Amino acid sequence: MKPEEAAQQIRNKAPAYGEAKAQRVYLEEFRKSQKALLMKDALEMGYEAANAQEREAYADPKYHQLLKGLAAAIEKEETLRWEIEAARLDIEVWRTREATNRVQDRAHQ
């Protein structure tokens, strides 16, 4: 891959990576709010102890759904991150080859 193509690939993926990271961070933060809301629901259902409320929150299908969404967000973010890293490595490989070519050209002069 030409370095220009690799750099363009990075530029093309950067917005999607930013969105994926924002989604992941949002879900990580929302997980705390969701847990608090579910613990509040458990309190209203008669669970007085905080550990019982927490257990009920973690067992709730809404919490499980949130975790699935978080897993998907992490997967998307990591996929984009490694695609960008691969493009960076393509540029580094090109640089190394060019440097090697310059050294060889000087050696043959």
N, C-alpha and C positions, 0 to 999 in steps of 0.2 A: 504494500500500500504506500502511496506517495505521502510525504509528510503533510502536504496541503489537504489531502483527502482525510487524513487522520485528524488534523486540526479542525476541519469542518465537521467531522463526525462528533468531536467533543462539543463544538458549539451547538450542534443540532440536538444533542442529548442533554445539555446543561439545563434547559428549562424543565424538561420532564424529571430530571434528577432533583431539581429544587422542589418541584411539586410533590414528588414522592417523599422526600425528606420532611417537608412540611406536614404531610399527611401522617407520617410515622410519629413525629413529635406531638402533633395534635392528639392522636389516639393514645399515646403514652400518658399525656396529661389528662385526657378525658377519662382514662381508666380510673384515676383517683377520684374524680367526680362521680363516676358511675358507681364505684364501690361505696362512696359516702351515701349516695341516694338509695342504693340497695340496702345498706345497713339501716338507714332511716326507715325504710319499708319494713325491715325485720323488727325494728323497735315497735312500730305500730302494730305488728302482728303479735306482739307480746314477748319478744326475745329481749330481755333486759340486759344481759351480760354482753359486753362488747365482743368477746370472742365468739359468742353464739351468733351475733349479728354479722360478724365477719364471715363466719362459716356459711351462713345463709346467702350472703352477698356473692361469695365465690362459687356457690352452687347454683346460682340463678342463671337461667338460659341467656338472659341479656348480657351477662358478664362473659359467658362463653362465646357469644356472638361477637362481642367487642374484641376478645382475644383472637378470634379467627381473622377479623378485619386488621388487627395489628400485625398478625403474621403475614398477611398478604401485602401490607404496606412495607414491611421490612424486606420481604422478598423482592418487591419491585425496586425499592431503593438500592438494595445490594446488587441486583442485576445491572441496573444502570451505572452504579459506581464502578463495577468491574468492567463494563463495556467501555467506559471512559478511560479507565486505567489501561486497558488493552490498547486503546488508541494512543495513549501517551507512550506506552512501550514501543509501539510501531515507530513513533517519531524518534525515540532513543535508539532503536535498532538502525534506523536510517542514518542518524548522526554518527553512530559507530562505524557503519560501513563507509560513509563518506570520509571520515578521519583515516580509516585504514587505506582507502584508495589514495588519499593525499600522501600518506607516508610511502606507499608503494610507488607512486609516481615520482616522488623525490629520490627514491632509492634507484630508480632506473634512469635517472638523468645523468 
